[in-house]
Amino acid sequence: MSQRAIDEATLLKLVQLAGYELPAERREMVLGQYNTLLAGFEAFEAYDTKEMPPAHAFTPRWEG
């Protein structure tokens, strides 16, 4: 689980601050997806991307 994982109370506060409503039957699913995204961001942050070229430098080679 992510070190920054949130609980249901925090999720509800975020939803309220954004001006939305989240039905009770969808909370568990949304909370799981949100925490999965946070874990993915943490995994990405583990990589040193300082020397990585920007995406626009990518040139696909389709011949082969």
C-alpha positions in Angstrom: 0.0 0.0 0.0 1.1 3.5 -0.7 2.7 5.6 2.1 0.4 8.4 1.0 -2.8 6.3 0.8 -5.9 8.1 2.0 -8.9 6.8 4.0 -12.6 7.2 3.2 -12.9 10.4 5.4 -10.1 12.1 3.4 -11.7 11.0 0.1 -15.0 12.5 1.1 -13.4 15.7 2.1 -11.6 15.9 -1.3 -14.9 15.2 -3.1 -16.6 17.9 -1.1 -13.9 20.4 -1.8 -14.1 19.7 -5.5 -17.9 20.4 -5.3 -19.0 16.8 -6.2 -21.0 14.2 -4.6 -19.9 10.5 -4.3 -22.6 7.9 -3.7 -21.9 5.5 -0.9 -21.9 2.5 -3.3 -19.1 4.0 -5.3 -16.8 5.1 -2.5 -14.9 1.8 -2.0 -14.2 1.5 -5.7 -13.1 5.2 -6.1 -10.9 4.9 -2.9 -9.2 1.8 -4.3 -8.5 3.4 -7.6 -7.2 6.6 -6.1 -4.8 4.7 -3.8 -3.6 2.6 -6.7 -2.8 5.7 -8.7 -0.9 7.1 -5.7 1.1 3.9 -5.4 2.0 4.1 -9.2 3.2 7.7 -8.7 5.4 6.6 -5.8 6.9 3.8 -8.0 7.6 6.3 -10.8 9.3 8.7 -8.3 11.8 6.0 -7.5 13.4 6.4 -10.9 16.0 9.0 -11.6 14.5 10.9 -14.6 16.9 13.9 -14.5 18.8 12.7 -17.6 15.7 11.5 -19.5 15.0 13.4 -22.7 11.6 15.0 -23.0 8.8 13.1 -24.8 9.0 15.3 -27.9 12.5 13.9 -28.5 11.0 10.4 -29.2 11.2 9.4 -32.9 9.5 6.1 -33.7 11.2 3.9 -36.3 8.6 2.0 -38.2 10.8 0.4 -40.8 12.3 -3.0 -40.0 
